[in-house]
């Protein structure tokens, strides 16, 4: 008899039934945008349940997110995405999940009836023996499925099903929407409290238009997605500058579309690193948001904008001085 395959932090877009034929799974399902404290709690529960039962802990998530898919189908602006897919996957793995099933959300998926989704994904695709979802979980065509229909399907299949109560603090439910609201208002402190960590954006440093150099503020640039989760001028910590990536460099960051110098500009994160110079093009960095200094503004001239940038950097230094 051959040994079961060794599974170590795997990712798949297509279902691979053979992978779990001899090693059934404990599964959780969700968008996990931001991977906040509520998500983390559920991911930890599925990992603990898997360990107790000798199962493989699996997270099922979607690309694109169902809300984004339906918004684009209707010609509407999709909900604001909190993080890049790469970062979401890293946060899920960090909790202890072994396998992430990154399911394509398309017309075929949207048309699935609730039981069809369960049959294809949970039973035939992942060989699930234990399932956990949040108490607001909906699935299937027209969101017809809920925790009751899932529980009934699981009971018929002999699969354990657990519904996770909402994770709250002071009667506030942790949710991605609350984080979006906080970031939109520049409240990175509240966002961090719900995330369980500072809000971060990662990416590879890209070439910009080099305007910062001409006015005495050379910046590193990260192209962003739209709509933006936040905008304005921020005090930030930047990781990935040193070879090990563990040391932070203080910076003043601008997030937005640069209305003073661009018309219909693309979303961009620009960071002026305090007390650092060097070539970082192509380096993957992580920008950690500490405090918003002010909102993004359109100035009447580059000279006026440059004067404000000097004051912004003074404000950023004052923020970090408070941490000493």
Secondary structure in CASP SS format (residue, H / E / C, confidence):
PFRMAT SS
TARGET T0000
AUTHOR 0000-0000-0000
METHOD secondary structure of the structure
MODEL  1
X C 1.00
X C 1.00
X C 1.00
X C 1.00
X C 1.00
X C 1.00
X C 1.00
X C 1.00
X C 1.00
X E 1.00
X E 1.00
X E 1.00
X C 1.00
X C 1.00
X C 1.00
X C 1.00
X H 1.00
X H 1.00
X H 1.00
X H 1.00
X C 1.00
X C 1.00
X C 1.00
X C 1.00
X E 1.00
X E 1.00
X E 1.00
X E 1.00
X E 1.00
X C 1.00
X C 1.00
X C 1.00
X C 1.00
X C 1.00
X C 1.00
X C 1.00
X H 1.00
X H 1.00
X H 1.00
X H 1.00
X H 1.00
X H 1.00
X H 1.00
X H 1.00
X H 1.00
X H 1.00
X H 1.00
X H 1.00
X H 1.00
X H 1.00
X H 1.00
X H 1.00
X H 1.00
X C 1.00
X C 1.00
X E 1.00
X E 1.00
X E 1.00
X E 1.00
X E 1.00
X E 1.00
X E 1.00
X E 1.00
X C 1.00
X C 1.00
X H 1.00
X H 1.00
X H 1.00
X H 1.00
X H 1.00
X H 1.00
X H 1.00
X H 1.00
X C 1.00
X C 1.00
X C 1.00
X C 1.00
X C 1.00
X C 1.00
X C 1.00
X C 1.00
X C 1.00
X C 1.00
X C 1.00
X H 1.00
X H 1.00
X H 1.00
X H 1.00
X H 1.00
X H 1.00
X H 1.00
X H 1.00
X H 1.00
X H 1.00
X H 1.00
X C 1.00
X C 1.00
X C 1.00
X E 1.00
X E 1.00
X E 1.00
X E 1.00
X E 1.00
X E 1.00
X C 1.00
X C 1.00
X H 1.00
X H 1.00
X H 1.00
X H 1.00
X C 1.00
X C 1.00
X C 1.00
X H 1.00
X H 1.00
X H 1.00
X H 1.00
X H 1.00
X H 1.00
X H 1.00
X H 1.00
X H 1.00
X H 1.00
X H 1.00
X H 1.00
X C 1.00
X C 1.00
X E 1.00
X E 1.00
X E 1.00
X E 1.00
X E 1.00
X E 1.00
X E 1.00
X C 1.00
X C 1.00
X C 1.00
X C 1.00
X E 1.00
X C 1.00
X H 1.00
X H 1.00
X H 1.00
X C 1.00
X E 1.00
X C 1.00
X H 1.00
X H 1.00
X H 1.00
X H 1.00
X H 1.00
X H 1.00
X H 1.00
X H 1.00
X H 1.00
X H 1.00
X H 1.00
X C 1.00
X C 1.00
X E 1.00
X E 1.00
X E 1.00
X E 1.00
X E 1.00
X C 1.00
X C 1.00
X C 1.00
X E 1.00
X E 1.00
X C 1.00
X C 1.00
X E 1.00
X E 1.00
X C 1.00
X C 1.00
X H 1.00
X H 1.00
X H 1.00
X H 1.00
X H 1.00
X H 1.00
X H 1.00
X H 1.00
X H 1.00
X C 1.00
X C 1.00
X C 1.00
X H 1.00
X H 1.00
X H 1.00
X H 1.00
X H 1.00
X H 1.00
X H 1.00
X H 1.00
X C 1.00
X C 1.00
X C 1.00
X C 1.00
X E 1.00
X E 1.00
X E 1.00
X E 1.00
X E 1.00
X C 1.00
X E 1.00
X C 1.00
X C 1.00
X C 1.00
X C 1.00
X H 1.00
X H 1.00
X H 1.00
X H 1.00
X C 1.00
X C 1.00
X C 1.00
X C 1.00
X C 1.00
X E 1.00
X E 1.00
X E 1.00
X E 1.00
X C 1.00
X C 1.00
X C 1.00
X C 1.00
X C 1.00
X C 1.00
X C 1.00
X C 1.00
X E 1.00
X E 1.00
X E 1.00
X E 1.00
X E 1.00
X E 1.00
X E 1.00
X E 1.00
X C 1.00
X C 1.00
X C 1.00
X C 1.00
X C 1.00
X C 1.00
X C 1.00
X C 1.00
X E 1.00
X E 1.00
X E 1.00
X E 1.00
X E 1.00
X E 1.00
X E 1.00
X E 1.00
X E 1.00
X C 1.00
X C 1.00
X C 1.00
X C 1.00
X C 1.00
X C 1.00
X C 1.00
X C 1.00
X C 1.00
X C 1.00
X C 1.00
X E 1.00
X E 1.00
X E 1.00
X E 1.00
X E 1.00
X E 1.00
X C 1.00
X C 1.00
X C 1.00
X C 1.00
X C 1.00
X C 1.00
X C 1.00
X C 1.00
X C 1.00
X C 1.00
X E 1.00
X E 1.00
X E 1.00
X E 1.00
X E 1.00
X E 1.00
X E 1.00
X E 1.00
X E 1.00
X E 1.00
X E 1.00
X C 1.00
X C 1.00
X C 1.00
X C 1.00
X C 1.00
X C 1.00
X C 1.00
X H 1.00
X H 1.00
X H 1.00
X H 1.00
X H 1.00
X H 1.00
X H 1.00
X H 1.00
X H 1.00
X H 1.00
X H 1.00
X H 1.00
X H 1.00
X H 1.00
X H 1.00
X H 1.00
X H 1.00
X H 1.00
X H 1.00
X H 1.00
X C 1.00
X C 1.00
X C 1.00
END
